């Protein structure tokens, strides 16, 4: 239920009473309500939940924290897990990353 | 997709697992509260790759699962009224009520419509002025701003035929109920990232302090979850109990202030019953006085037989982290996603469905 999908704001418009926008989720575009994101601009990434942007993705913070992880991932002499399969293929087996389904929050 | 794919990197995952293995000196039990996190953990196998000292238990963070049977029955009764249209998120439709579910109500002629956003339900109300459109407002803090916005829009624009059937619940009171329950084993929490994106995490600070329980606000991808677990384990091993934020790219301490303001205008805190758990004080929302005429329970008072539950299902134990799905005698046999006895087998966030879909059988899991 609390599924939130990150997407890029490609358009902002006032629609009747509410600030609306178009958000691109990896190529699939959907409308989203931006009423709770007054500071968001075109080009920003937001997390969308049931048609509402609830949070702006802080790209600087993301880059900083990810750099630490990536550096760690690149370290040599990693002790691989003992299980025969190794870490499962997260990219293939990870949760569905697609855009929000039509009617399935 | 950006901000998704890079958080599924196998090399980083191995390194995080290695670090967790390196720091564990004793047994720890950690609960992930959110059902979305449960699914990622089980689906990616993280729970099985962690060192044996780390036991993950799955929490009550599946709003579909904790919505009381009585409210499901109420939704079904509303759907059957010819003057009503019942609108809902899709995953509520197959949750069993006392004797049927919303799918069956629809098959029997009830007007049940699945919507993507609660704003869609307001639009349906606008287009059907002769009928009352009820939206089944299920969810945690994450969903409250959307539902509040829908009610406020209907109220402000005179859409009088729009009502909410409110089943809103809150995370921090549930965490406290778990911590004070007899036999509690939970020693640290992964707090739900999107709940905190809205609410911030100041509410969790007194819980961490008063109960001496580490809480790490955590995202939803495998790397997020492994990093969150590493942070909780580090606190446990060092004897710290603080709120830390793993999900820095989306969560701030204050949360989404405009959203919180509207939620506070539209909803007020009340006691709520949680399916399988019982009433938890101050653990949910109801509409405030200004908006109460949009409350479906006020417009359509409950009638009919009292709600009843499956006698076999151990959902309450699963939701409190006291049992795991495959501990249930009905798991995967009498109870499957096709024929669920309890809500956690229905929802795409339910722990039982997560185990079933990952192919965990009762026989092959011994813990």
Interface residues (C-beta under 8 A of the other chain):
Chain A: X1 X2 X3 X4 X5 X6 X7 X8 X17 X18 X25 X26 X33 X35 X36 X37 X38 X45 X47 X49 X50 X51 X52 X54 X55 X57 X58 X59 X61 X62 X65 X66 X69 X70 X72 X73 X74 X75 X78 X79 X80 X81 X83 X86 X87 X88 X89 X90 X91 X93 X94 X95 X97 X100 X101 X102 X103 X104 X105
Chain B: X1 X2 X3 X4 X5 X6 X8 X9 X10 X11 X12 X13 X14 X15 X16 X17 X18 X19 X21 X34 X35 X36 X39 X40 X43 X44 X45 X48 X49 X61 X62 X63 X64 X89 X90 X91 X114 X115 X116 X117 X118 X119 X120 X138 X139 X140 X142 X143 X145 X146 X149 X153 X156 X157 X192 X194 X195 X197 X198 X220 X221 X222 X223 X227 X248 X249 X250 X251 X256 X258 X259 X262 X347 X348 X349
